[in-house]
Amino acid sequence: MQPTPTADLTALLAGDAVAATDRALLTYYDDATGERTELSASALGGWAARTAGLLRQGCQLGIGDRAAVLLPPHWQTAAVLLGAWSIGVAVSFRSFAVGGLKPVGPGNEEPLEAVFVTPRRLDSWLEVVPAARHRFVLGLAPNGALMDEVPTGYRDYLAEVSSYPDNIVEPGPIQRTDVASPDGTTFREWGAVAHEIAAMLDLRMGDRLLVDVAEHEEPLKWLLAPLAAGASVVLCANLDHSGLDARIAAEGITRVL
């Protein structure tokens, strides 16, 4: 089967690989706070659509523009990535094994258009973040709470994105050969890699994959590979290993990463 390009958000979330839009597609736990957030395919698609609206209508971005997503595994991270890719924005993120994100400077004069970062990661990316025209910060607080204090020069992603509709944005003339990351990797190539990783993990339609986010930050593993296989994901931050067996049973886990 030809890999589905991540540019086609509708196909990725509502196609054959994810047959039922009302089933749990991504469940996020944080054992430090007690948070449990569950999103169906349609709910995640709605958040991705809002992100696409924020970038396309609010920031005037589209095919070929560059964004950095400097976020840990989280349901909001999934929304940002899928929303950006759905309108053809080329995305870099910290755990990309191919290429990588370089600060603007001699030999790398092409600026970022947008950046998404958490307050904790601002200091680590000071060379990169100020170069972006549109800067969004994500507090990743339980239950999607807004930030009490937003760093100067940034906008609260949740406050901004909530004003956009949650209907799927038409992807437009995005091609499989369009660039999906600033290192030149195309949507077709990332799609192929996602399918290869899904096969390597032996993920199959209907599987439910538990991921310890402290061990696996790569979105190819915790997001794209499961979607390509038609699997759902349970992301666990600050995982309490003493309760792992109970969670596996409660969530119907079939694979652990």
Disulfide bonds with the S-S distance in Angstrom:
none
